[in-house]
Amino acid sequence: MFDVNAASHNIAYLVKIALELLVVDKKNVHQALKAIPEAVLAGESDDPLLQKRFFVSNSASLVNKADLHKKKVILITNNGTHTINELWEKGADPILVAGYANLQTVANWLLRNYLDTPMITLVPSGGREERYAQNRNLLEDLLCAQALEKLLREKKPDLKADFSKARKFIKDHNPQYWPTKEADLALIFTEKDLYQVVPICIKHKNGFLQIKNWR
């Protein structure tokens, strides 16, 4: 699953530093907060009750700076964590989370462990949103999925070109100003694996989805 801006990055980072990382959607976020009261909430939501609870937003640079080391973290985003939960409900297993910040690491792991698998399904999360339907080839999630496909076929993706297309797409389709934009995109669009992790979904003891590093 790919949600480049910014769930994929944040999951790759948080799985390294958090004591536990759970990914939830709007159907179970309140149950998760009740079941694990010591956890902090990260991400984004239109729910006004949740907006009062956020420890940090979904901004990649702010998540990087937040004091989340050895904390239990519940992450909800408008797109990525919902996609993960939907995939799990549909029976997908294992579910990996990939972005540019761990792209080569995930590719290497798949080549070592799933080389003979008949099919690996690449799910660009942003493609779920109807407003992207006319410009799918510029969507950052789709471009990242295509880059991983090339790596799995032992070809080299042109990440600089992908980043240029993705930045143009974000500028054209998400023109509103957000204060951390450049700091966020500098982390998200990286040619080096910032985090050598393979985030994979497992079932938490409380029934929610947890992300573990299987590398």
C-alpha positions, 0 to 999 in steps of 0.5 A: 500500500502506498500513501506517499503524502504522508501516511507511508512516510509516517508509518515507516518512521513510527514503526522504528521508534514507537513502542506500538503502532496501530493504524485505524479508520473512522469505524474503530478509532474511538474504540482503539482510544478507549481500549488503549488510553495510554496511547497518543493519537497522530494523523488527521480527521474531520471528526471534531472530537478527534481533533481535540485529541491529536498529539501531532498532525499527519505532517511528515516533518512534524511527526519527525520532530514529535516526542513519540519515542517508545510511545504507543501511537494510534495513527488515523489518516484520511486515506492511507490507514483507511485503505490498510483497514479496507485491504485487511477486511478484504482478506489481503495478507500480508499487507506491506506499507511502502513509500520513497523513504523505504522503497528499496528496502521493501523491494529487496525484502520482497525479492528475497521472500516473495520472488516466486509469488504469482502476483503481488498487488500494488495498491496506490491509496490515492487512486481511491479518491474520485477527484484524481480519476482524470490525472492518475498518471501524475498521482504520487502514490501511483508513481511510487507504486510504479517505481516499486514495480520497476525495482521488482523487475530489477529495473531502475526507476527515474525517481527525480522525474517522478518527484518532479511530476508528483510535485507538479501534481501536488501544486496543481491539485493541492494548491493551498498553503500549508506551513510545513509543505517544503519540509514535508516534501523534502522527507517524502521525496527521497532517493535514499531509504531514510528508514530501512524497515518493512512495515507489515500489518498484524492483528493487535491483541485488542483486535486492531491493526498493528504495524510491525517491522518484519525486516 
